[in-house]
Amino acid sequence: MPNKKIKLKEANSATAAKWRLIALLPLGAALNGTVLAADADTDKKTADKQELTLPTVEVKEKKPDNLSLGYRIDSSSTATKTDTPLIETPQSISVVTNDQMEAQDVSNIAEALRYTPGVQSETFGFEPRMTQITMRGFDATYTGLYRDGLKLVNPGTAVSYNLEPFGAERIEVPRGPASVLYGQGSAGGLVNYVSKRPTFDPFGTIKFEAGSYDRLQGELDVGGAIDKQKTVAYRLTALGRDSDTQVDYVKDKHIYVAPALTWKPSDKTTVTFLSHYQKDETQPSQRLPKAGTLTGNPNGKIPTNRFTGEPDVDRYNREEFALGYLFEHRFNDLLTLRQNTRYYNSKLDVRSVYTAGLKPDRRTISRYYYEIDGSVDGFNLDNQAQFKFSTGILAHTLLAGLDFQHTDATNVLPFGSAPDLDIYNPVYGAAVPAASPYQNDAMTQDQIGLYLQDQIKFTEKWRASLGGRFDMADSETNNRLAGTRSSQSDSEPTGRAGLVYLADNGLAPYFSYAQSFLPALGTDANTKRAFKPETGEQYEFGVKFQPKNQNSFITLAYFDLTRQNYLTLDSLTFENVQKGEAHSRGVELEGVASFDNGLNLTAGYSYLDAKVTKSSFADEVGEPLEYVPNHKATLWADYTVPSGVAKGWGIGGGARYIGTSIGNTYYARNTTEIPGYVLFDSTVHYTWKQVQVAFNMQNMLDKEYVATAFGDSATYGARRMVTGSIKYSF
């Protein structure tokens, strides 16, 4: 009998066969008989095979997930929900790895995305409260944040999110509409936070850090197999921080604990339980008068550390908890089922005195006071069935899915006036009158989506992708002040298509088309009809380059994106009307590399031409979109000496250029220009055996700059932050 070769495939680490959660899958009942028959048939064929000879296989040591893997990864699942190589994905995608975040010593997701093209993550500069994201010119703060592929829902902006980067294995950023797989969302794209998972190889790290503004921080990351058979593994990730900030009286107290457990009863079955608890105690960021920050003031420049609230009143406290699992069972090479779920709860408690305007003396500010008592309870479920089969010369990876999300939220917002304050010589302690609620809502949202995606391989050169989805979204708002209820139902189909050509020289030109939708809550004041969902449509052309025998990757993309039917205010009645349309087009260039000589680098550039094309305010038409820099250019490099007498020493640095942007002047002609700026970051580190010492500086030249302006107010950017740390690995 002639020798036969068997192609060895790496066992997928997220499979599950005999686990009865499959019964929860809507497709499970229909597939049950087929699947069992497929398994039986496969086993029979395997038993019939005799005298098989395996080819010679070179076995290499596999690094545990927590160890250094560089700045580049080969594949991403966020854009396709399948493990697809980046070069075969017809879309512009950035991946920020744990190694890059650690080298740059980031404290939040906004800092982690500083070097990512097409993304503006620090729109309002210094911001201790929450993650605010703009992608390709469009806001994604409330509709574009995901954790492990499941949306962080926030009805009525009842709460906020500020994800802890130390708990992330990586952050994946597919740009452009993603509704075909994820349902309602931003036209600009999404940010997916991929949590650290347990590993069966034992590891542990402990780290202490101190820095500017009396910063103290401790980190712990430990995990490994629990049993000798290596069927159960755990991971515990924890962080605690106590720090002041660049603004007087604004604290940064933060606790994050994330236990995780993986059960792998067989090579075909894996279920991973993920949970986390997070608590934040801080104060709101500061809006200052534009005169004295962005423009001149006869009384001088307003200091960047100026606090405009009341120290004994202001607070911004958030507490959140989540628990879920990632389940996968691979029946054979042809069929895989997955189910991902999460329950989450978040509570927000805010008290804030803030600037309302500058008085004629140019030094006294009038102030307002508001409160937020918000909470969100939600449940997400995503069921997936992946089939691999061939039709003639076409090889298919077909993904069918049904996802569901349910969210309950409450939002109580008292609002009132507060005493004036001399911004140049502040005296705090004035009594703040009690505020009366102007909003007291209870909201419920449900979304069900059915989606189908086919990734097609024909010949060794061509890859095509086709996808379609149908969503049904229901929402209900109980206005507890007015004693009224309103409900709304929306349904919308979306689609996506893409094509990639894989050349022998490593080049991969591609084209894609994608759509998005987002329900617009409310009714038209004239017709009394519910608003239609806003939509997005994008064409993208690009080329990717993966040099042979090099751990590097380059992407160049051109996109043309239109957002339609978003709400604006009527110029006469100031009621919501559905007349908004904006157009964004631009170029994005990104390169990442991790070389064997110890050099890691990432570089990016993006150009945006984003303008209002339709509005109820005539002066807005043709104007640039607010808060959107026209240029962004970044470069970061880190080098560690791999051998010799200087082995273990490393140095790194980066530069960030943010171009000019336009501030919001509240439905008038946007003439407030925010100057561009350049910032520099650096690091020095030394590793000896199991110990690493590092020294980091962000905005190392301590440049003072205005991040943006809105109305008569402006916000400063982040000042210099210096940190020193020591880490022990075991």
Residue pairs with C-beta under 8 A, 6 or more apart in sequence:
1 50
1 51
3 53
4 49
4 52
4 53
5 53
5 54
5 55
6 52
6 54
6 55
8 54
8 57
9 333
11 267
11 268
11 330
12 83
12 270
12 328
12 330
12 336
13 264
13 270
14 270
14 272
14 326
14 327
14 328
14 338
15 266
15 267
15 268
15 269
15 270
15 328
15 329
15 330
15 336
16 22
16 265
16 268
16 269
16 270
16 271
16 327
16 328
16 329
16 337
17 266
17 268
17 269
17 329
17 330
17 331
18 265
18 266
18 269
18 329
19 265
19 269
19 271
19 327
19 329
21 271
21 327
21 339
22 28
22 32
22 329
22 337
22 339
23 29
24 339
24 383
25 31
25 337
25 339
25 383
25 385
26 383
26 402
27 337
27 383
27 385
27 400
27 402
28 337
31 335
31 337
31 385
35 331
35 335
38 331
38 332
38 334
38 335
39 331
39 332
42 332
62 201
63 69
64 199
64 201
64 202
64 203
65 169
65 196
65 197
65 199
66 98
66 196
66 199
66 203
66 205
66 221
66 223
67 203
68 99
69 97
69 98
69 99
69 594
70 97
70 99
70 551
70 594
70 600
71 97
71 99
71 100
71 592
71 593
71 594
71 600
71 601
71 602
72 95
72 97
72 551
72 552
72 553
72 592
72 593
72 594
73 86
73 95
73 97
73 170
74 85
74 86
75 83
75 84
75 85
75 86
76 84
76 86
76 89
76 93
76 95
76 172
76 174
77 83
77 84
77 149
77 172
78 93
78 146
78 149
78 172
78 174
78 190
78 192
78 194
79 89
79 91
79 93
79 172
79 174
79 178
80 89
80 181
80 399
80 453
80 455
80 465
81 149
81 181
81 384
81 399
81 401
81 453
82 386
82 397
82 399
82 453
82 455
84 455
86 93
86 95
86 544
86 553
87 500
87 502
87 508
87 544
87 546
87 553
88 463
88 500
88 502
88 508
89 465
89 498
89 500
90 463
90 465
90 498
90 499
90 500
90 510
90 511
90 512
90 540
91 174
91 175
91 176
91 498
91 510
91 512
91 514
91 540
92 118
92 174
92 175
92 176
92 540
92 542
92 555
92 557
92 559
92 588
92 590
93 172
93 173
93 174
93 175
93 555
94 116
94 117
94 118
94 119
94 172
94 173
94 175
94 590
94 604
95 170
95 171
95 172
95 173
95 592
96 112
96 113
96 115
96 116
96 170
96 171
96 173
97 170
98 168
98 169
98 170
98 196
99 594
99 600
100 112
100 115
100 600
100 602
100 636
101 112
101 165
101 166
101 168
101 171
103 600
103 638
103 652
103 683
103 685
104 111
104 112
104 114
104 115
104 636
104 654
104 681
104 683
104 696
104 698
105 209
105 683
105 694
105 696
105 698
105 723
105 725
106 112
106 114
106 165
107 165
107 241
108 131
108 162
108 163
108 164
108 165
109 121
109 131
109 162
109 163
109 165
109 171
109 191
109 193
110 121
110 122
110 127
110 131
110 132
110 133
111 121
111 122
111 165
111 698
112 121
112 165
112 168
112 171
113 119
113 121
113 133
113 171
113 173
113 191
114 121
114 122
114 634
114 656
115 602
115 604
115 634
115 636
115 654
115 656
116 173
116 590
116 604
116 634
117 588
117 589
117 590
117 604
117 605
117 606
117 632
117 634
118 135
118 136
118 175
118 189
118 586
118 588
118 606
118 608
118 632
119 133
119 134
119 135
119 173
119 175
119 191
120 133
120 134
120 135
120 627
120 628
120 629
120 632
120 658
121 131
121 132
121 133
121 134
122 132
122 707
122 717
122 718
123 132
123 134
123 627
123 707
123 708
124 132
124 285
124 707
124 708
124 715
125 285
125 705
125 706
125 707
125 708
125 715
125 716
125 717
125 718
126 245
126 246
126 247
126 285
126 286
126 707
126 715
126 716
126 717
126 718
126 719
127 285
128 245
128 250
128 252
128 282
128 283
128 285
128 316
129 160
129 162
129 280
129 282
129 284
129 285
129 316
130 141
130 160
130 161
130 162
131 141
131 145
131 160
131 161
131 162
131 163
132 139
132 141
133 139
133 140
133 141
133 144
133 145
133 191
134 140
134 141
134 188
134 627
134 628
135 144
135 173
135 175
135 186
135 188
135 189
135 190
135 191
136 175
136 176
136 187
136 188
136 189
136 559
136 561
136 584
136 586
136 608
136 610
137 188
137 561
137 582
137 584
137 586
137 608
137 610
137 625
137 628
138 186
138 187
138 188
138 536
138 561
138 563
138 582
138 584
138 610
138 625
139 186
139 188
140 185
140 186
140 188
140 189
140 190
140 191
142 154
142 157
143 184
143 185
143 186
143 518
144 185
144 186
144 188
144 189
144 190
144 191
145 151
145 152
145 161
145 163
145 190
145 191
145 193
146 152
146 182
146 190
146 191
146 192
146 193
147 163
147 192
147 193
147 195
147 322
147 342
148 192
148 193
148 194
148 195
148 274
148 324
148 326
148 340
148 342
149 192
149 340
149 382
150 324
150 340
150 341
150 342
150 380
150 382
150 405
151 182
151 183
151 185
151 380
151 405
152 161
152 344
153 376
153 378
153 380
153 405
153 407
153 445
154 160
154 161
154 376
154 409
155 376
155 407
155 409
155 443
155 444
155 445
155 475
156 409
156 411
156 441
156 443
156 477
157 411
158 348
158 374
158 375
158 376
158 409
158 410
158 411
158 443
159 318
159 320
159 346
159 347
159 348
159 374
159 375
159 376
159 409
160 318
160 348
161 320
161 346
162 280
162 318
163 193
164 239
164 254
164 256
164 258
164 276
164 278
165 171
166 219
166 221
166 237
166 239
166 256
167 195
167 196
167 237
167 239
167 256
167 258
167 276
168 193
168 194
168 195
168 196
169 194
169 195
169 196
169 197
170 194
171 191
171 192
171 193
171 194
172 191
172 192
172 194
173 189
173 190
173 191
173 192
174 189
174 190
174 192
175 188
175 189
175 557
175 559
175 588
176 187
176 188
176 189
176 512
176 514
176 538
176 540
176 559
176 561
177 185
177 187
177 189
177 494
177 496
177 514
177 515
177 516
177 536
177 537
177 538
177 561
178 185
178 189
178 190
178 514
178 516
179 185
179 469
179 471
179 492
179 494
179 514
179 515
179 516
179 517
179 536
180 451
180 453
180 467
180 468
180 469
180 494
180 495
180 496
180 514
180 515
181 401
181 451
181 453
181 467
181 469
182 190
183 403
183 405
183 447
183 449
183 469
183 471
183 473
184 447
184 471
184 473
184 517
184 518
184 519
184 533
185 516
185 518
186 516
186 518
186 536
187 516
187 518
187 535
187 536
187 538
187 561
187 562
187 563
188 561
188 584
195 258
195 260
195 274
195 276
196 221
196 235
196 237
196 258
196 260
197 235
197 260
197 262
197 272
197 274
198 223
198 233
198 234
198 235
198 260
198 261
198 262
198 272
199 223
199 224
199 233
199 235
200 224
200 225
200 230
200 233
200 262
200 264
201 224
201 225
202 223
202 224
202 225
203 221
203 222
203 223
203 224
203 729
203 730
204 221
204 222
204 223
204 729
204 730
205 219
205 220
205 221
205 222
205 727
205 728
205 729
205 730
206 218
206 219
206 220
206 221
206 727
206 728
206 730
207 218
207 219
207 220
207 725
207 726
207 727
207 728
208 217
208 218
208 219
208 725
208 726
209 215
209 216
209 217
209 218
209 219
209 723
209 724
209 725
210 216
210 217
210 723
210 724
210 725
211 217
211 243
211 721
211 722
211 723
211 724
212 720
212 721
212 722
212 723
213 243
213 244
213 245
213 246
213 252
213 721
214 243
214 244
215 241
215 242
215 243
215 244
215 252
215 723
216 241
216 242
216 243
217 239
217 240
217 241
217 242
217 243
218 239
218 240
219 238
219 239
219 727
220 236
220 237
220 238
220 239
221 235
221 236
221 237
221 238
222 235
222 236
223 233
223 234
223 235
223 236
223 260
224 233
224 234
225 232
225 233
226 232
226 233
226 234
230 264
231 263
231 264
231 265
232 261
232 262
232 263
232 264
233 261
233 262
233 264
234 259
234 260
234 261
234 262
235 259
235 260
235 261
236 257
236 258
236 259
236 260
237 256
237 257
237 258
237 260
238 256
238 257
238 258
239 254
239 255
239 256
240 254
240 255
240 256
241 252
241 253
241 254
241 255
242 252
242 253
243 251
243 252
243 253
244 250
244 251
244 252
245 251
245 252
245 282
246 304
246 305
246 718
246 719
247 283
247 285
247 286
247 304
247 305
247 306
247 307
248 305
248 306
248 307
249 283
249 307
249 309
249 311
249 314
250 282
250 283
250 285
250 286
250 307
251 281
251 282
251 283
252 282
253 280
253 281
253 282
254 278
254 279
254 280
254 281
255 277
255 278
255 279
256 276
256 277
256 278
257 276
257 277
257 278
258 274
258 275
258 276
258 277
259 275
259 276
260 272
260 273
260 274
260 275
261 272
261 273
262 270
262 271
262 272
262 273
263 270
263 271
263 272
264 270
268 329
268 330
268 331
269 328
269 329
269 330
270 327
270 328
271 325
271 326
271 327
271 328
272 325
272 326
272 327
273 323
273 324
273 325
274 322
274 323
274 324
274 325
274 326
274 342
275 321
275 322
275 323
275 324
276 320
276 321
276 322
277 320
277 321
278 318
278 319
278 320
278 321
279 317
279 318
279 319
279 320
280 316
280 317
280 318
280 319
281 315
281 316
281 317
282 316
282 317
283 309
283 314
283 315
283 316
283 352
284 309
284 314
284 316
284 350
284 352
284 354
285 715
286 306
286 307
286 308
286 309
286 354
286 355
286 715
286 716
287 308
287 354
287 355
287 710
287 713
287 714
287 715
288 302
288 306
288 308
288 355
288 423
288 713
288 714
288 715
288 716
289 297
289 302
289 355
289 357
289 358
289 365
289 423
289 712
289 713
289 714
290 358
290 672
290 709
290 711
290 712
290 713
290 714
291 297
291 358
291 362
291 712
292 299
292 300
292 301
292 302
292 358
292 362
292 423
293 301
293 302
293 706
293 709
293 714
293 716
294 672
294 674
294 706
294 709
294 714
297 362
297 363
298 362
299 362
299 363
299 424
300 424
302 423
302 424
304 704
304 716
304 719
306 423
306 426
307 426
307 428
308 353
308 354
308 355
308 365
308 367
308 421
308 423
308 426
309 352
309 353
309 354
309 367
310 353
310 418
310 428
310 429
310 430
310 432
311 428
312 428
312 429
313 351
313 352
313 353
313 369
313 432
314 351
314 352
314 353
315 349
315 350
315 351
316 348
316 349
316 350
316 352
317 348
317 349
317 350
318 346
318 347
318 348
318 349
319 346
319 347
320 344
320 345
320 346
320 347
321 344
321 345
321 346
322 342
322 343
322 344
322 345
323 342
323 343
323 344
324 340
324 341
324 342
324 343
324 344
324 380
325 339
325 340
325 341
326 338
326 340
327 338
327 339
327 340
328 336
328 337
328 338
329 336
329 337
329 338
330 336
331 337
333 388
334 387
334 388
334 389
335 385
335 386
335 387
335 388
336 385
336 386
337 383
337 384
337 385
337 386
338 382
338 383
338 384
338 385
338 386
339 381
339 382
339 383
339 384
340 380
340 381
340 382
340 384
341 379
341 380
341 381
341 382
342 379
342 380
343 377
343 378
343 379
344 376
344 377
344 378
344 379
344 380
345 375
345 376
345 377
345 378
346 375
346 376
347 374
347 375
348 372
348 373
348 374
348 375
349 372
349 373
350 370
350 371
350 372
350 373
350 374
351 369
351 371
352 369
352 370
352 371
353 367
353 368
353 369
353 418
353 432
354 367
354 368
354 369
354 370
355 365
355 366
355 367
355 423
355 713
356 365
356 366
356 367
356 368
357 365
357 366
357 712
358 364
358 365
358 423
358 712
359 365
359 366
359 420
363 422
363 423
363 424
363 425
364 420
364 421
364 422
364 423
365 420
365 421
365 423
366 417
366 420
367 417
367 418
367 419
367 420
367 421
368 415
368 416
368 417
368 418
369 415
369 416
369 417
369 418
369 432
369 433
369 435
370 413
370 414
370 415
370 416
370 435
371 412
371 413
371 414
371 415
371 435
372 411
372 412
372 413
373 410
373 411
373 412
373 413
374 409
374 410
374 411
374 412
375 409
375 410
376 407
376 408
376 409
377 407
377 408
377 409
378 405
378 406
378 407
378 408
379 405
379 406
379 407
380 403
380 404
380 405
381 403
381 404
381 405
382 401
382 403
383 401
383 402
383 403
384 399
384 400
384 401
385 399
385 400
385 401
386 397
386 398
386 399
387 396
387 397
387 398
387 399
387 400
388 395
388 396
388 397
388 398
389 395
389 396
389 398
390 396
393 458
393 459
394 456
394 457
394 458
395 456
395 457
395 458
396 454
396 455
396 456
396 457
397 454
397 455
397 457
398 452
398 453
398 454
398 455
399 451
399 452
399 453
399 454
399 455
400 451
400 452
401 449
401 450
401 451
401 452
402 448
402 449
402 450
402 451
403 447
403 448
403 449
403 451
404 446
404 447
404 448
404 449
405 445
405 446
405 447
406 444
406 445
406 446
407 443
407 444
407 445
407 446
408 442
408 443
408 444
409 442
409 443
409 444
409 445
410 441
410 442
410 443
411 439
411 440
411 441
411 443
412 437
412 439
412 440
413 437
413 438
413 439
413 440
414 434
414 435
414 436
414 437
414 438
415 435
415 436
415 437
415 438
416 433
416 434
416 435
416 436
417 433
418 430
418 432
418 433
419 430
419 431
419 432
421 427
421 428
421 430
437 481
438 481
439 481
440 479
440 480
440 481
441 477
441 478
441 479
441 480
442 477
442 478
442 480
443 475
443 476
443 477
443 478
444 475
444 476
445 473
445 474
445 475
446 473
446 474
446 475
447 471
447 472
447 473
447 474
448 471
448 472
449 469
449 470
449 471
449 472
450 469
450 470
451 467
451 468
451 469
451 470
452 467
452 468
452 469
453 465
453 466
453 467
453 468
453 496
454 465
454 466
454 467
455 463
455 464
455 465
456 463
456 464
456 465
456 466
457 463
458 464
460 502
461 501
461 502
461 503
462 499
462 500
462 501
462 502
463 499
463 500
463 501
463 502
464 497
464 498
464 499
464 500
465 496
465 497
465 498
465 499
465 512
466 496
466 497
467 495
467 496
467 497
468 493
468 494
468 495
468 496
469 493
469 494
469 495
470 491
470 492
470 493
471 490
471 491
471 492
471 493
471 494
471 517
472 489
472 490
472 491
473 489
473 490
473 491
473 492
473 519
473 533
474 487
474 488
474 489
474 490
475 487
475 488
475 519
475 521
476 485
476 486
476 487
476 488
477 485
477 486
477 487
477 521
478 484
478 485
479 485
479 486
486 523
488 519
488 521
488 522
488 530
489 530
490 519
490 530
490 532
490 533
492 517
492 533
492 535
494 515
494 516
494 517
495 513
495 514
495 515
496 512
496 513
496 514
496 515
497 512
497 513
498 510
498 511
498 512
498 513
499 510
499 511
499 512
500 508
500 509
500 510
501 508
501 509
501 510
502 508
503 509
505 548
506 545
506 546
506 547
506 548
507 543
507 544
507 545
508 543
508 544
508 545
508 546
509 541
509 542
509 543
510 540
510 541
510 542
510 543
510 544
511 539
511 540
511 541
511 542
512 538
512 539
512 540
513 537
513 538
513 539
513 540
514 537
514 538
514 540
515 535
515 536
515 537
515 538
516 535
516 536
516 537
516 538
517 533
517 534
517 535
517 536
518 533
518 534
518 535
518 536
519 533
519 534
520 531
520 532
520 533
520 534
520 565
520 566
520 567
520 578
521 531
522 530
522 531
522 567
522 576
523 529
523 530
523 531
524 530
524 531
524 576
524 577
524 578
525 570
525 573
525 575
525 576
525 577
531 565
531 567
531 576
531 578
532 565
532 578
533 565
534 563
534 564
534 565
534 566
534 567
534 578
534 580
535 563
535 564
535 565
536 561
536 562
536 563
536 564
537 561
537 562
537 564
538 559
538 560
538 561
538 562
539 559
539 560
540 557
540 558
540 559
540 560
541 557
541 558
541 559
542 555
542 556
542 557
542 558
543 555
543 556
544 553
544 554
544 555
544 556
545 553
545 554
545 555
546 552
546 553
546 554
550 593
550 595
551 593
551 594
551 595
551 596
552 591
552 592
552 593
552 594
552 595
553 591
553 592
553 593
554 589
554 590
554 591
555 588
555 589
555 590
555 591
556 587
556 588
556 589
557 587
557 588
557 589
558 585
558 586
558 587
559 584
559 585
559 586
559 588
560 583
560 585
561 583
561 584
561 585
562 581
562 582
562 583
562 584
562 613
563 580
563 581
563 582
563 583
563 584
564 580
564 581
565 578
565 580
565 581
566 578
566 580
566 581
566 582
567 576
567 577
567 578
567 580
568 576
568 577
568 579
568 580
568 615
568 616
568 617
568 620
568 667
569 575
569 576
569 577
569 616
569 617
569 667
570 576
570 577
570 616
571 616
571 617
571 618
571 667
577 616
579 614
579 615
579 616
580 612
580 614
580 615
580 616
581 612
581 613
581 614
581 615
582 610
582 611
582 612
582 613
582 625
583 610
583 611
583 613
584 608
584 609
584 610
584 611
584 625
584 628
585 608
585 609
585 610
586 606
586 607
586 608
586 609
586 610
587 605
587 606
587 607
588 604
588 605
588 606
588 607
589 603
589 604
589 605
589 606
590 602
590 603
590 604
590 605
591 601
591 602
591 603
591 604
592 601
592 602
592 603
593 599
593 600
593 601
593 602
594 600
596 642
597 642
598 639
598 640
598 641
598 642
598 650
599 637
599 638
599 639
600 637
600 638
600 639
601 635
601 636
601 637
601 638
602 634
602 635
602 636
603 634
603 635
603 636
604 632
604 633
604 634
604 635
605 631
605 632
605 633
605 634
606 631
606 632
606 633
607 630
607 631
608 628
608 629
608 630
608 631
608 632
609 630
610 624
610 625
610 628
611 622
611 623
611 624
611 625
612 620
612 621
612 622
612 623
612 624
612 625
613 621
613 622
614 621
615 621
617 667
617 668
619 667
619 668
619 669
620 667
620 669
620 670
623 662
623 669
623 670
624 630
624 661
624 662
624 670
625 662
626 661
626 662
626 663
626 664
626 670
626 710
627 661
627 662
627 663
627 664
627 708
628 661
628 662
629 658
629 659
629 660
629 661
629 676
630 659
630 660
630 661
631 657
631 658
631 659
631 660
631 676
632 656
632 657
632 658
632 659
633 656
633 657
634 654
634 655
634 656
634 657
635 654
635 655
636 652
636 653
636 654
636 681
637 652
637 653
637 654
638 650
638 651
638 652
638 683
639 650
639 651
639 652
640 648
640 649
640 650
640 685
640 687
641 647
641 648
641 649
641 650
648 686
648 687
648 688
649 685
649 686
650 683
650 684
650 685
650 686
650 687
651 682
651 683
651 684
651 685
652 682
652 683
652 684
652 685
653 680
653 681
653 682
653 683
654 680
654 681
654 682
655 678
655 679
655 680
655 681
656 678
656 679
656 680
656 681
657 676
657 677
657 678
658 676
658 677
658 678
658 679
659 676
660 673
660 674
660 675
660 676
661 673
661 674
661 708
662 670
662 671
662 672
662 673
662 674
663 670
663 672
663 673
663 674
663 708
663 709
663 710
663 714
664 670
664 672
664 709
664 710
664 711
665 671
665 672
665 710
665 711
666 710
666 711
672 709
674 706
674 707
674 708
674 709
675 705
675 706
677 703
677 705
677 717
678 703
679 698
679 699
679 701
679 703
679 705
679 717
680 699
680 700
680 701
681 696
681 697
681 698
681 699
681 700
682 696
682 697
682 700
683 694
683 695
683 696
683 697
684 694
684 695
685 692
685 693
685 694
685 695
686 692
686 693
686 694
690 728
690 729
690 730
691 726
691 727
691 728
691 729
692 726
692 727
692 729
693 724
693 725
693 726
693 727
694 724
694 725
694 726
694 727
695 722
695 723
695 724
695 725
696 721
696 722
696 723
696 724
696 725
697 720
697 721
697 722
697 723
698 718
698 720
698 721
699 717
699 718
699 719
699 720
699 721
700 720
701 720
702 719
702 720
703 717
704 716
704 717
704 719
705 716
705 717
706 714
706 715
706 716
706 717
707 715
707 716
707 717
708 714
708 715
709 715
